Amino acid sequence: NYMPVGSEKASRYYAEQCLKAGVAFINAMPAFIVSGDDWPKKFEDAGLPCAGDDIKSQVGATIIHRVLAQLLLDRGVKIEKSYQLNIGGNTDFYNMLEQERLKSKRISKTEAVQSLVPYKIPLRIGPSDYVDFLNDNKICYIYMVGKKFGDIPLTIDLKLSVEDSPNSGGVMIDAIRATKIALDRGVSGQLLSISAYSFKHPPIQYPDSIAKQMVEEFIRGERER
């Protein structure tokens, strides 16, 4: 499901048609279906696997922000505040000019980072503006402030520029492969490992290094889902 951000009803209709057609469901957008309360049970009862929600690009704003947050924590830095601003010129960013469509997207991107930090921090994350001449180029600004040994302040100010549309392609291929493994093995319901590795808002959040290990265990047949 690659419906436009904010297409909540359309995404649920898509999921319903997957159930009726007897096919697995992979949710690339921030409609909380696989990570929700009701839908996972429907897919489990139907004997079908599902993975999601909200695809995490191969090298995008979310994965870099998560890696930086984990690095600071692992090195004993107290993270104090952070923001992540994104601009782009494709139809995804044009669609997200409508603020009402951004509610679930902001939740998904924010929780992807906040879930790694064991305390609440001031955090602002989300699409910021549409600039038509950027076309499919996405530009992200990440700002992080913390304190290291001796209460000494530390600041990270990072700019990332990527071609947006193909950035999730390889990740989605891996998600499709993992879902096919689940189908072949008769595993139904939430696929926790590939969801944690490939999506911003999985049923259960794990650090990316652990999620990668979980996926490898799943592929080897050492983990059910």
C-alpha contacts under 8 A as a table, 3 or more apart, distances in Angstrom:
res1	aa1	res2	aa2	distance
1	N	11	S	6.86
1	N	14	Y	7.16
1	N	25	F	7.64
1	N	26	I	6.19
1	N	27	N	4.88
1	N	28	A	5.53
1	N	29	M	6.77
2	Y	27	N	7.13
2	Y	28	A	5.45
2	Y	29	M	5.94
3	M	7	S	6.31
3	M	10	A	7.37
3	M	11	S	6.54
3	M	29	M	6.63
4	P	7	S	5.76
4	P	29	M	7.35
4	P	92	D	6.78
4	P	95	N	7.30
5	V	8	E	7.99
5	V	29	M	6.32
5	V	30	P	6.65
5	V	92	D	7.38
5	V	95	N	7.33
5	V	96	M	7.01
5	V	101	R	6.25
5	V	102	L	7.04
5	V	105	K	7.15
6	G	30	P	7.68
6	G	31	A	7.51
6	G	100	E	7.60
6	G	101	R	4.11
6	G	102	L	6.40
6	G	103	K	7.76
6	G	104	S	7.35
6	G	105	K	7.93
7	S	10	A	5.33
7	S	11	S	6.06
7	S	31	A	7.66
7	S	101	R	7.63
8	E	11	S	5.26
8	E	12	R	6.38
8	E	31	A	5.73
9	K	12	R	5.21
9	K	13	Y	6.13
10	A	13	Y	4.98
10	A	14	Y	6.12
11	S	14	Y	4.95
11	S	15	A	6.25
11	S	31	A	6.86
12	R	15	A	4.96
12	R	16	E	6.12
12	R	33	I	7.38
13	Y	16	E	4.99
13	Y	17	Q	6.25
14	Y	17	Q	5.18
14	Y	18	C	6.34
15	A	18	C	5.07
15	A	19	L	6.47
15	A	25	F	6.54
16	E	19	L	5.15
16	E	20	K	6.37
17	Q	20	K	4.93
17	Q	21	A	5.96
18	C	21	A	5.05
18	C	22	G	5.91
18	C	23	V	5.19
18	C	24	A	6.54
18	C	25	F	6.36
19	L	22	G	5.12
19	L	23	V	6.39
19	L	24	A	7.69
19	L	42	K	7.90
19	L	43	F	6.81
19	L	46	A	6.96
19	L	48	L	7.81
20	K	23	V	7.97
22	G	46	A	7.56
22	G	48	L	7.16
23	V	48	L	6.66
24	A	48	L	5.36
24	A	49	P	5.28
24	A	50	C	5.78
24	A	179	T	7.29
24	A	183	L	7.72
25	F	48	L	7.88
25	F	49	P	6.71
25	F	50	C	4.71
25	F	51	A	6.52
26	I	50	C	5.66
26	I	51	A	4.82
26	I	52	G	5.82
26	I	53	D	7.81
26	I	175	A	7.64
26	I	176	I	7.61
27	N	30	P	7.88
27	N	31	A	7.83
27	N	33	I	7.63
27	N	34	V	7.33
27	N	50	C	7.89
27	N	51	A	6.31
27	N	52	G	4.75
27	N	53	D	5.20
27	N	54	D	6.36
27	N	55	I	7.45
28	A	52	G	6.34
28	A	53	D	5.87
28	A	54	D	4.45
28	A	55	I	4.53
28	A	199	F	7.57
29	M	53	D	6.15
29	M	54	D	4.08
29	M	55	I	6.37
30	P	53	D	5.84
30	P	54	D	4.51
30	P	104	S	5.78
30	P	105	K	5.51
30	P	108	S	6.47
30	P	201	H	7.50
31	A	53	D	6.82
31	A	54	D	7.36
31	A	104	S	6.66
32	F	35	S	5.39
32	F	36	G	5.33
32	F	53	D	6.11
32	F	104	S	7.87
32	F	201	H	7.61
33	I	36	G	4.84
33	I	37	D	7.82
33	I	38	D	7.91
33	I	39	W	5.89
33	I	40	P	7.37
33	I	52	G	7.65
33	I	53	D	6.90
34	V	39	W	6.43
34	V	40	P	5.67
34	V	50	C	6.40
34	V	51	A	6.10
34	V	52	G	5.44
34	V	53	D	6.01
34	V	190	Q	6.50
34	V	202	P	7.25
34	V	203	P	6.73
35	S	40	P	7.52
35	S	52	G	7.03
35	S	53	D	6.52
35	S	201	H	6.93
35	S	202	P	5.56
35	S	203	P	4.16
35	S	204	I	7.87
36	G	39	W	6.41
36	G	40	P	7.04
36	G	203	P	7.42
37	D	40	P	6.81
37	D	41	K	7.78
38	D	41	K	5.82
38	D	42	K	6.80
39	W	42	K	5.03
39	W	43	F	6.47
40	P	43	F	5.27
40	P	44	E	6.13
40	P	50	C	7.27
40	P	189	G	5.38
40	P	190	Q	5.95
41	K	44	E	4.93
41	K	45	D	5.98
41	K	189	G	6.56
42	K	45	D	5.20
42	K	46	A	6.20
42	K	189	G	7.83
43	F	46	A	4.96
43	F	47	G	6.17
43	F	48	L	5.07
43	F	49	P	6.32
43	F	50	C	6.89
43	F	188	S	6.63
43	F	189	G	5.18
44	E	47	G	5.09
44	E	48	L	5.84
44	E	49	P	6.85
44	E	188	S	4.80
44	E	189	G	3.99
44	E	190	Q	7.64
45	D	48	L	7.66
45	D	188	S	7.84
45	D	189	G	7.80
46	A	188	S	7.74
47	G	186	G	7.20
47	G	187	V	7.20
47	G	188	S	4.90
47	G	189	G	7.23
48	L	183	L	7.02
48	L	186	G	7.89
48	L	187	V	7.14
48	L	188	S	4.50
48	L	189	G	6.07
49	P	179	T	6.62
49	P	182	A	6.56
49	P	183	L	6.73
49	P	187	V	6.30
49	P	188	S	4.10
49	P	189	G	4.56
49	P	190	Q	6.07
49	P	191	L	6.58
50	C	179	T	7.30
50	C	188	S	7.32
50	C	189	G	5.64
50	C	190	Q	5.18
50	C	191	L	6.10
51	A	175	A	7.47
51	A	179	T	7.39
51	A	190	Q	6.01
51	A	191	L	5.46
51	A	192	L	7.54
51	A	194	I	7.04
51	A	195	S	5.31
51	A	202	P	7.89
52	G	55	I	7.00
52	G	195	S	5.20
52	G	198	S	7.70
52	G	199	F	5.67
52	G	201	H	6.97
52	G	202	P	5.68
52	G	203	P	7.90
53	D	195	S	7.18
53	D	199	F	5.56
53	D	200	K	6.48
53	D	201	H	5.07
53	D	202	P	5.51
54	D	108	S	7.31
54	D	199	F	5.28
54	D	200	K	5.42
54	D	201	H	6.06
55	I	168	S	6.80
55	I	171	V	7.77
55	I	172	M	7.44
55	I	198	S	6.07
55	I	199	F	4.38
55	I	200	K	6.09
56	K	60	G	7.36
56	K	62	T	6.83
56	K	63	I	7.00
56	K	168	S	6.72
56	K	171	V	7.42
56	K	198	S	5.39
56	K	199	F	4.65
56	K	200	K	5.37
57	S	60	G	5.15
57	S	62	T	7.71
57	S	63	I	7.36
57	S	167	N	5.22
57	S	168	S	4.24
57	S	169	G	7.81
57	S	171	V	6.52
57	S	198	S	7.72
58	Q	63	I	7.64
58	Q	167	N	5.60
58	Q	168	S	5.74
58	Q	169	G	7.94
58	Q	170	G	6.87
58	Q	171	V	5.96
59	V	63	I	6.39
59	V	64	I	6.90
59	V	167	N	6.83
60	G	63	I	5.75
60	G	64	I	6.30
60	G	160	L	7.86
60	G	162	V	7.46
60	G	167	N	7.22
61	A	64	I	5.41
61	A	65	H	6.01
61	A	84	Q	7.60
61	A	140	C	6.26
61	A	142	I	7.81
61	A	160	L	7.34
62	T	65	H	5.13
62	T	66	R	6.07
62	T	109	K	6.72
62	T	112	A	7.14
62	T	113	V	7.32
62	T	200	K	7.56
63	I	66	R	5.06
63	I	67	V	6.08
64	I	67	V	5.08
64	I	68	L	6.15
65	H	68	L	5.22
65	H	69	A	6.14
65	H	84	Q	7.91
65	H	113	V	6.79
65	H	142	I	7.03
66	R	69	A	5.09
66	R	70	Q	6.11
66	R	112	A	7.27
66	R	113	V	5.38
66	R	116	L	7.34
67	V	70	Q	5.15
67	V	71	L	6.03
67	V	208	D	7.92
68	L	71	L	5.01
68	L	72	L	6.20
69	A	72	L	5.31
69	A	73	L	6.27
69	A	79	I	7.74
69	A	113	V	7.34
69	A	116	L	7.26
69	A	117	V	7.33
70	Q	73	L	5.13
70	Q	74	D	5.99
70	Q	116	L	6.79
70	Q	117	V	7.81
70	Q	207	P	7.82
71	L	74	D	5.09
71	L	75	R	6.14
72	L	75	R	5.13
72	L	76	G	6.32
72	L	77	V	5.05
72	L	78	K	7.44
72	L	79	I	7.26
73	L	76	G	5.16
73	L	77	V	5.40
73	L	78	K	6.83
73	L	79	I	7.47
73	L	117	V	7.62
74	D	77	V	7.53
76	G	148	K	6.80
76	G	149	F	7.87
77	V	146	G	6.24
77	V	147	K	5.62
77	V	148	K	4.70
77	V	149	F	7.48
78	K	146	G	5.25
78	K	147	K	5.20
78	K	148	K	6.50
79	I	82	S	8.00
79	I	121	I	7.42
79	I	144	M	7.41
79	I	145	V	6.12
79	I	146	G	4.18
79	I	147	K	6.67
80	E	121	I	6.01
80	E	122	P	7.24
80	E	144	M	7.74
80	E	145	V	5.58
80	E	146	G	4.89
80	E	147	K	7.39
81	K	121	I	5.51
81	K	122	P	4.91
81	K	123	L	5.97
81	K	144	M	6.01
81	K	145	V	5.45
81	K	146	G	7.06
82	S	121	I	7.73
82	S	122	P	6.53
82	S	123	L	5.12
82	S	124	R	6.75
82	S	142	I	7.43
82	S	143	Y	5.38
82	S	144	M	4.35
82	S	145	V	6.25
83	Y	123	L	5.53
83	Y	124	R	4.67
83	Y	125	I	5.58
83	Y	141	Y	7.99
83	Y	142	I	5.87
83	Y	143	Y	5.32
83	Y	144	M	6.74
84	Q	124	R	6.37
84	Q	125	I	4.67
84	Q	126	G	6.54
84	Q	140	C	6.89
84	Q	141	Y	5.61
84	Q	142	I	4.51
84	Q	143	Y	6.49
85	L	125	I	6.18
85	L	126	G	5.95
85	L	127	P	6.15
85	L	128	S	5.71
85	L	140	C	5.60
85	L	141	Y	5.16
85	L	142	I	6.61
86	N	126	G	6.45
86	N	127	P	4.71
86	N	128	S	5.29
86	N	129	D	7.04
86	N	138	K	6.98
86	N	139	I	5.77
86	N	140	C	4.44
86	N	141	Y	6.52
87	I	93	F	7.22
87	I	127	P	6.21
87	I	128	S	5.63
87	I	129	D	4.97
87	I	130	Y	5.76
87	I	131	V	6.86
87	I	138	K	5.81
87	I	139	I	5.38
87	I	140	C	6.52
88	G	93	F	5.79
88	G	129	D	6.94
88	G	130	Y	5.34
88	G	131	V	5.70
88	G	132	D	7.35
88	G	134	L	5.84
88	G	135	N	6.77
88	G	136	D	6.63
88	G	137	N	5.84
88	G	138	K	4.44
88	G	139	I	6.28
89	G	92	D	8.00
89	G	93	F	6.15
89	G	94	Y	6.97
89	G	130	Y	5.42
89	G	131	V	4.79
89	G	132	D	4.28
89	G	133	F	6.13
89	G	134	L	4.61
89	G	135	N	4.11
89	G	136	D	5.68
89	G	137	N	6.62
89	G	138	K	7.24
90	N	93	F	5.61
90	N	94	Y	6.39
90	N	130	Y	7.84
90	N	132	D	7.03
90	N	134	L	7.59
90	N	135	N	5.07
90	N	136	D	4.95
90	N	137	N	7.67
91	T	94	Y	4.73
91	T	95	N	5.89
92	D	95	N	5.19
92	D	96	M	6.35
93	F	96	M	4.95
93	F	97	L	6.59
93	F	127	P	7.25
93	F	129	D	7.00
93	F	130	Y	5.39
94	Y	97	L	5.47
94	Y	130	Y	5.66
95	N	98	E	6.33
95	N	101	R	7.97
96	M	99	Q	6.42
96	M	101	R	6.28
96	M	102	L	6.24
96	M	127	P	7.21
97	L	129	D	6.78
97	L	130	Y	6.88
98	E	101	R	5.78
98	E	102	L	7.26
99	Q	102	L	5.26
99	Q	103	K	7.39
100	E	103	K	6.19
101	R	104	S	7.50
101	R	105	K	7.86
102	L	105	K	5.06
102	L	106	R	6.04
103	K	106	R	5.53
103	K	107	I	6.47
104	S	107	I	5.01
104	S	108	S	6.04
105	K	108	S	5.11
105	K	109	K	6.17
105	K	126	G	7.11
106	R	109	K	5.32
106	R	110	T	5.86
106	R	125	I	6.29
106	R	126	G	5.21
106	R	127	P	7.92
107	I	110	T	5.25
107	I	111	E	5.94
108	S	111	E	5.41
108	S	112	A	6.18
108	S	200	K	6.02
108	S	201	H	5.36
109	K	112	A	5.20
109	K	113	V	6.92
109	K	125	I	6.40
109	K	126	G	6.67
109	K	200	K	6.38
109	K	201	H	7.71
110	T	113	V	5.57
110	T	114	Q	6.03
110	T	123	L	7.18
110	T	124	R	7.11
110	T	125	I	5.61
110	T	126	G	7.64
111	E	114	Q	4.88
111	E	115	S	5.44
111	E	200	K	7.91
111	E	201	H	7.28
112	A	115	S	5.76
112	A	116	L	7.45
112	A	200	K	5.38
112	A	201	H	6.44
112	A	205	Q	7.58
113	V	116	L	5.75
113	V	117	V	7.22
114	Q	117	V	5.31
114	Q	118	P	7.96
114	Q	120	K	7.24
114	Q	121	I	7.60
114	Q	123	L	7.76
115	S	118	P	7.29
115	S	205	Q	6.82
116	L	206	Y	7.82
116	L	207	P	6.78
117	V	120	K	7.16
131	V	134	L	5.80
131	V	135	N	7.71
132	D	135	N	5.75
134	L	137	N	5.26
134	L	138	K	7.29
136	D	163	E	5.72
136	D	164	D	5.59
136	D	165	S	6.68
137	N	161	S	6.82
137	N	162	V	5.71
137	N	163	E	4.67
137	N	164	D	5.77
138	K	161	S	5.73
138	K	162	V	5.41
138	K	163	E	6.14
138	K	164	D	5.53
139	I	159	K	7.12
139	I	160	L	5.68
139	I	161	S	4.55
139	I	162	V	6.66
140	C	159	K	5.68
140	C	160	L	5.05
140	C	161	S	6.46
141	Y	157	D	7.32
141	Y	158	L	5.68
141	Y	159	K	4.70
141	Y	160	L	6.53
142	I	156	I	7.63
142	I	157	D	5.90
142	I	158	L	5.11
142	I	159	K	6.51
143	Y	155	T	7.36
143	Y	156	I	5.62
143	Y	157	D	4.68
143	Y	158	L	6.46
144	M	155	T	5.69
144	M	156	I	5.05
144	M	157	D	6.68
145	V	153	P	7.29
145	V	154	L	5.79
145	V	155	T	4.64
145	V	156	I	6.56
146	G	153	P	5.85
146	G	154	L	5.16
146	G	155	T	6.50
147	K	151	D	5.33
147	K	152	I	5.30
147	K	153	P	4.45
147	K	154	L	5.59
148	K	151	D	5.61
148	K	152	I	5.35
148	K	153	P	6.42
148	K	154	L	6.79
149	F	152	I	6.19
162	V	167	N	7.64
163	E	166	P	6.65
163	E	167	N	6.59
164	D	167	N	5.39
164	D	168	S	7.89
165	S	168	S	6.74
165	S	169	G	7.68
166	P	169	G	5.07
166	P	170	G	7.83
167	N	170	G	7.25
168	S	171	V	5.28
168	S	172	M	6.04
169	G	172	M	5.20
169	G	173	I	6.29
170	G	173	I	5.07
170	G	174	D	6.43
171	V	174	D	5.21
171	V	175	A	6.32
171	V	198	S	6.17
172	M	175	A	4.87
172	M	176	I	6.12
172	M	198	S	7.55
173	I	176	I	5.06
173	I	177	R	6.19
174	D	177	R	5.04
174	D	178	A	6.14
175	A	178	A	5.16
175	A	179	T	6.11
175	A	194	I	6.26
175	A	195	S	7.83
175	A	198	S	6.86
176	I	179	T	5.07
176	I	180	K	6.16
177	R	180	K	5.09
177	R	181	I	6.34
178	A	181	I	5.06
178	A	182	A	6.39
178	A	194	I	6.78
178	A	219	I	7.34
179	T	182	A	4.99
179	T	183	L	6.25
179	T	191	L	7.67
180	K	183	L	4.95
180	K	184	D	6.15
181	I	184	D	5.12
181	I	185	R	6.20
181	I	219	I	7.53
182	A	185	R	5.10
182	A	186	G	6.00
182	A	187	V	4.88
182	A	188	S	7.11
182	A	191	L	7.97
182	A	225	R	7.45
183	L	186	G	5.10
183	L	187	V	6.03
183	L	188	S	7.45
184	D	187	V	7.78
187	V	224	E	7.31
187	V	225	R	7.16
188	S	191	L	7.81
190	Q	203	P	7.60
190	Q	225	R	7.40
191	L	194	I	6.13
191	L	195	S	6.03
191	L	225	R	4.88
192	L	195	S	5.18
192	L	196	A	6.03
192	L	202	P	7.29
192	L	203	P	6.70
192	L	204	I	6.88
192	L	225	R	5.71
193	S	196	A	5.30
193	S	197	Y	6.33
193	S	211	A	5.96
193	S	212	K	7.76
193	S	214	M	5.35
193	S	215	V	5.13
193	S	218	F	7.19
193	S	225	R	6.16
194	I	197	Y	5.02
194	I	198	S	5.77
194	I	199	F	7.88
194	I	211	A	7.42
194	I	214	M	7.87
194	I	215	V	5.71
195	S	198	S	5.37
195	S	199	F	5.38
195	S	202	P	5.16
195	S	203	P	7.34
196	A	199	F	5.91
196	A	200	K	7.53
196	A	201	H	7.74
196	A	202	P	5.25
196	A	203	P	7.50
196	A	204	I	6.54
196	A	205	Q	5.75
196	A	206	Y	6.14
196	A	208	D	7.61
196	A	211	A	5.68
197	Y	206	Y	7.97
197	Y	208	D	6.13
197	Y	211	A	4.96
197	Y	212	K	5.95
197	Y	215	V	7.38
199	F	202	P	5.86
201	H	204	I	7.96
201	H	205	Q	7.37
202	P	205	Q	6.06
206	Y	210	I	6.31
206	Y	211	A	5.80
207	P	210	I	5.44
207	P	211	A	6.22
208	D	211	A	4.92
208	D	212	K	6.08
209	S	212	K	5.22
209	S	213	Q	6.42
210	I	213	Q	5.07
210	I	214	M	6.18
211	A	214	M	4.95
211	A	215	V	6.27
212	K	215	V	5.18
212	K	216	E	6.39
213	Q	216	E	5.14
213	Q	217	E	6.26
214	M	217	E	5.06
214	M	218	F	6.15
214	M	223	R	7.37
215	V	218	F	4.94
215	V	219	I	6.19
216	E	219	I	5.09
216	E	220	R	6.30
217	E	220	R	5.13
217	E	221	G	6.21
217	E	222	E	4.99
217	E	223	R	5.50
218	F	221	G	5.05
218	F	222	E	5.67
218	F	223	R	4.54
218	F	224	E	6.28
218	F	225	R	6.20
219	I	222	E	7.57
219	I	223	R	7.92
220	R	223	R	7.74
221	G	224	E	6.75
